[in-house]
Amino acid sequence: LRNRLDFELLKANIILSTDKSNFTKQWLPEKYFDEDSFDTLLESDAVEAAANAKITPIQMHISYELLKLESLETQIKQMQSSKDDISETVEELRKKYRLMVKKRLNVTNRDILGKIHTKGEKQLELANIFDKTNVKYEKILGLNK
């Protein structure tokens, strides 16, 4: 529930801050709103945005990742309505999203991953953590596949 609320607040802030008649301060820099870009949210930007939103930086990271996942799924649906074969493009977009989330998960789960000695086992554990996180995100967004 908390993640869903924070995500909705971030979306509302983006909408309000783009309205020139409204004087709402945008929490995140403009560079994070490109649909094709899956830039990892810099910690300094997360801290600043979180302070403005009155949430923790990790909550801002999660809200941003939810925003990107929702945008990705919307983009895929739009692409699927065309007659072209989009499977490679969809996989490329999903890979960019997955790598963006895994970068954060690698940092936030350093204690767990640090105990694992082989690279393959670390990759497998990170993949498991990502899968669990992604299932939660899909549930929050109502994307249950």
N, C-alpha and C positions, 0 to 999 in steps of 0.2 A: 504494500500500500504506500509506504514511504517513497519508494522509487518511482511509482506511478505518479504520485503527487508532484515530486520534484521535476519529473519529465514534463508534466503538464504546465508547471510554472515556467520552465525554460521555453517551451513552445509559445506560451502566452507572451513572455518577454520579447521573443523574436518578433512576433506579430505587432505588439505595441510599439517596439522601438523602431520598426520600419515605417510606422505612421508618422509623417512629418508634423502633423498637428498635435501629436502627443509628445511630451517631453520625458518619456521613459528612457533611462540609460540602458543601453544594450550591454548585457552581461559578458558576452563573448565577442572577440574580434570578428570582423566580417569574413576573414579567411577561412573560418570553420563552416561556412554555410554553402560552399560549393558542393552540389550534388555528386559530382564525379570525384571529389577529393575525400580521402579518408585519412586526413592528417591526425596524428595522435595529439590529443589535447595536452599542450605544454603545462607542466606543473605550475609555473608562474601564472598562466592564464586561468587555470583551474582555481588557484587560491584567490585570485582577484574576483573572478566570477562568483565563487562560493561566498565570499565576503559580501558582495552585493546582493546575492540571493538569500543570505543568512542560512546557508547550509554548509556542510563540510566539503572539502575538496574531493573526497572520494565519491560523495553523492553527486557532485557536479560531473565527474568523470562518467558515472553510471548514466546520468541524465543525457549527457552528450552521446554516449554510445547507443542509448535507446533512440535518440533523435536520428542518428545516422542509420540505424537498422530500419526504422520506420520509413525514412527517405529511400533507402535501398529497396525495400519491398514495394514501395509505390512506383519507383523507377522501373523495376522488373515487370510489374503489372502493365505499365504503359508500353514497355517494349514488347511484351507478349501479345498485345493487341495488333502489332504489325505482323505481316506475313513472313518476314525474314527469319532465318535461323539465328537465334540469339544465344544459343547454349554456351558458346565460348565467351561471349560478353558477360553473361550472367555469372559464369564461374569466375571470371576475372574480377568482377565487382565484389562477389562474395569473398574472394581471397583477400582483396584489399581490406575489406571490413574485418575479416577474421584476424589478419595480421595487426590491424590497429588495436583491436581488443586484447590480443595476446601480449602486445607490448606492455599494456597496463597490468594485465594479470601476472606477467613475469615479475614485475616490480612488487606488486602487492602480495604475491605469494613467494617471495624470495626465501622466507624461512623454510617453507615446505620443499621448494625446489633445491635449496642449498644442501639439503641432506642427501640428495640423490647424486650418485657419483658419475654415472655414464650419460653421455649426451642423448642417446636414444631413449633412455628411461625418463630423462627430464622432458624431452619433447612429448613423450607419451602422456606423462602426468599433466603437462601444460595443455595438451589437447583435451584431456579429460576435464580439467578445470574449465576450459573454454566451452566444452559441450554442455556442462552443467549450467554455466552462466548464460549461454545462449538459450537454453530451454526456459530459464527464468525470464529472460528478456522477451521471448516469444509469447510466454504466458501473460506477461504484463501488457503487451501490445495486442493481445488477442489473435496471435498468428498461429496458434496451435496447429502444427503441420502433421 
